[in-house]
Amino acid sequence: MIYLIETTYYNKDTKEVLDLLKIGYTKDINSRIDSYYLHNPECRLLDTREGNTELESYFHSLYNKYSLSLIHISEPTRRSYIS
């Protein structure tokens, strides 16, 4: 199963909270999503599709071709980090 998740990342160097899109492959979507929620309860599952690791690699290659990375597509937000 291919999934697309919207989540956040705290950059310790810049002290910014960034919005991220993550794409990945898993055999057990429920377990994978539970893992994301455990570490970031605000993450959202945006979409899933039947697929395999080859399809995941294909999506990553498309984004790399256009000098993007799904793991690092981000925009600085105005949210502050809560310690």
Secondary structure, DSSP 8 states (H G I E B T S, - for coil): -EEEEEEEEEETTTTEEEEEEEEEE-S-HHHHHHHHHHH-TT-EEEEEE---HHHHHHHHHHHHHTT--TTT-EEE-S-----
